[in-house]
């Protein structure tokens, strides 16, 4: 289950400047919420949420008064590891939790999920107004 209480912040060292922070998190994992992907894969059906899903999460934001602390972000993303969740919900949940913790001027979360069943999925969600670079 996602644990937003793990997210920690620190004061933005340049609160009067519009600058962008970009992070790439290539080890995101969660579980398919619909169960195993193969009817003969009994071991997959034993997983609570189904087969694992893998993604690279791209997080970009223009900070407000605070920035997210990286170790806490890592631990927060790890909290999805045993959660059965759809791609769309995972990306939007990450955006909601991070934007609640940091109150950014703008934030975008892109979930670039590995191929599943021959289909590549990339989910993008954003909040706020992006300032020009």
C-alpha positions as CSV (number, residue, x, y, z in Angstrom):
1,X,0.0,0.0,0.0
2,X,1.4,3.4,-0.9
3,X,2.6,5.3,2.1
4,X,2.7,9.1,1.5
5,X,3.7,9.6,5.2
6,X,7.2,8.5,4.2
7,X,7.7,11.6,2.0
8,X,9.9,14.2,3.6
9,X,10.8,17.7,2.4
10,X,13.4,20.4,3.0
11,X,13.3,24.2,2.4
12,X,13.7,25.3,-1.2
13,X,17.2,26.9,-1.3
14,X,16.0,29.3,-4.0
15,X,12.3,30.0,-3.3
16,X,12.2,33.2,-5.4
17,X,13.5,31.5,-8.6
18,X,11.5,29.3,-11.0
19,X,13.7,26.3,-11.7
20,X,12.9,22.7,-12.6
21,X,13.9,19.6,-10.8
22,X,13.9,16.3,-12.8
23,X,14.2,12.9,-11.3
24,X,14.2,9.5,-13.0
25,X,13.2,6.4,-11.0
26,X,14.0,3.3,-13.1
27,X,13.1,0.7,-10.5
28,X,9.4,1.3,-9.9
29,X,7.4,-1.9,-9.3
30,X,3.8,-2.7,-8.4
31,X,1.5,-5.6,-9.0
32,X,-1.1,-6.1,-11.6
33,X,-4.5,-5.7,-9.8
34,X,-6.1,-8.4,-12.0
35,X,-4.2,-11.5,-11.0
36,X,-1.9,-13.8,-12.9
37,X,-1.2,-13.2,-16.6
38,X,-1.1,-16.9,-17.7
39,X,-3.7,-19.5,-16.8
40,X,-1.1,-22.1,-16.2
41,X,1.1,-20.0,-14.1
42,X,-0.1,-21.1,-10.6
43,X,2.7,-19.2,-8.9
44,X,1.5,-15.9,-10.3
45,X,-2.0,-16.5,-8.9
46,X,-0.5,-16.8,-5.5
47,X,0.6,-13.2,-5.6
48,X,-1.9,-10.9,-3.9
49,X,-2.2,-8.5,-6.8
50,X,-1.0,-10.6,-9.7
51,X,2.1,-10.4,-11.8
52,X,4.7,-7.7,-11.2
53,X,4.6,-4.5,-13.3
54,X,7.8,-2.6,-13.9
55,X,8.2,1.1,-14.9
56,X,10.5,4.1,-15.0
57,X,8.9,7.0,-13.2
58,X,9.9,10.5,-14.5
59,X,9.1,13.2,-12.0
60,X,9.6,16.9,-12.9
61,X,8.5,19.9,-10.9
62,X,9.0,23.6,-10.3
63,X,9.3,23.7,-6.5
64,X,7.4,26.1,-4.3
65,X,8.6,26.6,-0.7
66,X,9.9,23.0,-0.3
67,X,11.6,20.2,-2.2
68,X,11.2,16.4,-1.8
69,X,14.0,14.6,-0.1
70,X,15.3,11.9,-2.4
71,X,15.7,9.0,0.1
72,X,12.1,9.5,1.3
73,X,11.0,9.5,-2.3
74,X,12.7,6.2,-2.9
75,X,11.1,4.6,0.2
76,X,7.7,6.0,-0.9
77,X,8.0,4.5,-4.4
78,X,9.1,1.2,-2.9
79,X,5.8,1.2,-0.9
80,X,4.0,0.4,-4.2
81,X,5.9,-2.8,-4.6
82,X,3.3,-5.2,-3.2
83,X,0.2,-3.1,-4.1
84,X,-2.2,-4.3,-6.9
85,X,-2.8,-1.0,-8.8
86,X,-3.6,0.0,-12.3
87,X,-1.0,2.1,-14.2
88,X,-3.2,5.1,-14.4
89,X,-4.0,5.1,-10.7
90,X,-0.3,4.6,-9.7
91,X,0.8,7.7,-11.7
92,X,-2.0,9.9,-10.5
93,X,-1.6,8.7,-6.9
94,X,2.1,9.6,-7.1
95,X,1.3,13.0,-8.5
96,X,-1.4,13.6,-5.8
97,X,0.9,12.5,-2.9
98,X,3.9,14.4,-4.1
99,X,2.0,17.6,-4.9
100,X,0.3,17.5,-1.5
101,X,3.7,17.1,0.2
102,X,5.6,19.8,-1.8
103,X,2.9,22.2,-3.1
104,X,4.8,22.8,-6.3
105,X,4.1,25.6,-8.9
106,X,4.0,22.8,-11.4
107,X,4.6,19.0,-11.4
108,X,4.5,16.2,-13.9
109,X,4.7,12.5,-13.4
110,X,5.3,10.2,-16.3
111,X,5.0,6.4,-15.8
112,X,6.9,4.6,-18.6
113,X,5.7,1.0,-18.1
114,X,7.4,-2.1,-19.5
115,X,5.6,-4.0,-22.3
116,X,2.8,-6.2,-21.0
117,X,0.9,-8.4,-23.4
118,X,2.6,-6.7,-26.4
119,X,1.4,-3.3,-25.4
120,X,3.6,-0.4,-24.2
121,X,1.9,2.1,-21.9
122,X,3.1,5.6,-21.0
123,X,0.9,7.5,-18.6
124,X,1.4,11.3,-18.0
125,X,-0.3,13.4,-15.3
126,X,0.4,17.0,-14.3
127,X,-0.8,19.7,-11.9
128,X,-0.2,23.5,-11.9
129,X,1.1,25.8,-14.7
130,X,4.5,25.2,-16.0
131,X,6.7,28.3,-16.2
132,X,9.0,28.8,-19.2
133,X,12.6,27.6,-18.8
